[in-house]
Amino acid sequence: MQESNKAKKLRELFSELENCNAECQRLKIEDMREIIDGMNYTEFKFVFTKELLDKIDKMIEEEKLSIENAILLMKHVGYWKSLKRMWVNIFEETLLCERFDKIIFDEYEKGDGKNEKLLKDLCECFLLLANGFSSKFLSIIMPCLLKAASKKEENEEVEKEVEMALLPLSCISQYVEIKKDLFLNDTKEIIKYHQKHHNLTRLGYQSAWQFLIGRLFADKSLEDAVVNEMHFIREARRELEDLSKYVDWKRKEEEKERGKGKGREEENIFMRWIETLTFFFCGRTLWNEEYSGLISSIVSAFRTARDNFREISRKCIYSLMEAAYNRAINIDDLLKEGALDIVLEEIQQPTLNDEMVGESLRFFIEFSRRLKVKEKDKIKESKRKMSKRKRSKKMEEEGYEDVITSQYELLFFLSEKFCSELSLNVSDYLVYACWYEKIELCVLFSFNFFLFHFKE
């Protein structure tokens, strides 16, 4: 890969750090931050290699770069990684990671004599960059960062400080188990206080929720507090609808590549909300009447993003797939709010890529399984049959059945050649059949299967 102008300029600034005093270094690091902010993923990976991070460690060792300035630079790197939702998995392999880890534990062991600001900055930096943590490490960072995130002074400096404490917490994987007494009361207080006083930035508020929703994977007992006490569904819908007003949905591709344009930060936060909703839909068990409105907001987001923001629209389809899988969400809400409609519309696009095909197919898998479930309640069963007839008629009127019937020969070939041991009555076929080599045929077959189960 040829080095871009941004990558070249960043390397030049980095090489100049060794010959500067601490104040000059801070100014150059701020210049580096502006360049980092406009980088794409390829440029970023080209510059921030294991070798460069080890070089930073060596500069600290030789006292050519202060630990404070090293943290400042790496926090800019971690902020970019987190806000752009990029997976950069090299930090834990570096000498710099070992150094930061040691300083955190050494500083914590000092007790009342510890440098709280240094400890907080290191914890933030470490969480933004690393992917795995010990239980002992979490017992250090949770009180430290939640204390910083609990500040309530109303000024821009404190808002950014609180945001910077909450963003790293949102980076903790949902698979990491954390004891409730380390986070729950403080996190609830931070969220509830914002709901009354609006003291957090958009990113800070989203990060608080993302951290809390991540904890549901390990502890489903939190669900009642999240849904009914703290009103996550209502808050998520409101945030999506509000953010939609600030994103520049017509921003040109070259502006997105350069990281420029109106509403860029809101765009990234919008994507983070969609991803948080996807996590939320996985395995939730409590029904809530507000689900319908939330589905409507995701459908609306898909339609708004479809032309210029394909990654957002793909994430919306993925989120709706998880919603379809969730038994706590009424299948009628997915029908009524247009979730099926947008997937049917999308599957007809001539430029559909394999990733979008895959998400659409998975939606049909879950949707068709839900439609097959027989309701014990006769009234509910009657409504289910009525919904199926209504959708079948709509699909016939709009030509979807013609698409399928025109491909019967191809479908017969597919069933003969690739799935002779399976039948249309086996819905699991859709997951596995010819997934990699014949994805387009899978989609056609899934339509056939879908129609088969849609009719009485």
CORVEN-V790826 format. One record per backbone hydrogen bond with DSSP energy under -0.5 kcal/mol. CO is the residue of the C=O (numbers start at 1). NH is the residue of the N-H. Records with the same first field share a line. If there is no record, write none. Layout:
CO=NH  NH
This chain:
4=8
5=9
6=10
7=11
8=12
9=13
10=14
11=15
12=16
13=17
14=17
16=19
17=20
21=25
22=26
23=27
24=28
25=29
26=30
27=31
28=32
29=33
30=34
31=35
32=36
33=37
34=38
35=38
36=39
40=44
41=45
42=46
43=47
44=48
47=49
49=53
50=54
51=55
52=56
53=57
54=58
55=59
56=60
57=61
58=62
59=64  65
60=63
66=70
67=71
68=72
69=73
70=74
71=75
72=76
73=77
74=78
75=79
76=80
77=81
78=82
79=83
80=84
81=86
82=85
86=88
87=89
88=90
90=93
91=94  97
94=98
95=99
96=100
97=101
98=102
99=103
100=104
101=105
102=106
103=107
104=108
105=109
106=110
107=110
108=111
110=113
111=114
114=116
115=119
116=120
117=121
118=122
119=123
120=124
121=125
122=126
123=127
124=128
125=129
126=130
134=138
135=139
136=140
137=140  141
138=142
140=144
141=145
142=146
143=147
144=148
145=149
146=150
147=150
148=151
153=155
155=159
156=160
157=161
158=162
159=163
160=164
161=165
162=165  166
163=167
164=168
165=169
166=170
167=171
168=171
169=172
173=176
175=177
179=182
180=183  184
183=187
184=188
185=189
186=190
187=191
188=192
189=193
190=194
191=195
192=196
193=197
194=198
201=205
202=206
203=207
204=208
205=209
206=210
207=211
208=212
209=213
210=214
211=215
212=215  216
213=216
214=217
215=218  219
219=222
220=223
222=226
223=227
224=228  229
225=230
226=232
231=235
232=236
233=237
234=238
235=239
236=240
237=241
238=242
239=243
240=244
241=245
242=245
243=246  247
247=249
248=251
252=256
253=257
254=258
255=259  260
256=259
261=264
262=248
263=267
264=268
265=269
266=270
267=271
268=272
269=273
270=274
271=275
272=276
273=277
274=278
275=279
276=280
277=281
278=282
279=282
281=283  284
284=328
285=287
288=291
289=292
290=294
291=295
292=296
293=297
294=298
295=299
296=300
297=301
298=302
299=303
300=304
301=305
302=306
305=309
309=313
310=314
311=315
312=316
313=317
314=318
315=319
316=320
317=321
318=322
319=323
320=324
321=325
322=326
325=327
326=329
328=330
330=333  334
331=335
332=336
333=337
334=339  340
335=338
338=342
339=343
340=344
341=345
342=346
343=347
344=348
345=348
346=349
349=352
353=357
354=358
355=359
356=360
357=361
358=362
359=363
360=364
361=365
362=366
363=367
364=368
365=369
366=370
367=371
368=372
369=373
370=373
377=381
378=382
379=383
380=384
381=385
382=386
383=387
384=388
385=389
386=390
387=391
388=392
389=393
390=394
391=395
392=396
393=397
394=398
395=400  401
396=399
399=403
400=404
401=405
402=406
404=407
405=408
407=411
408=412
409=413
410=414
411=415
412=416
413=417
414=418  419
415=419
419=422
423=426
425=427
426=429
427=430
428=431  432
429=432  433
432=435
434=438
436=439
438=442
439=443
440=444
441=445
442=446
443=447
444=448
445=449
446=450
447=451
448=452
449=453
450=454
451=455
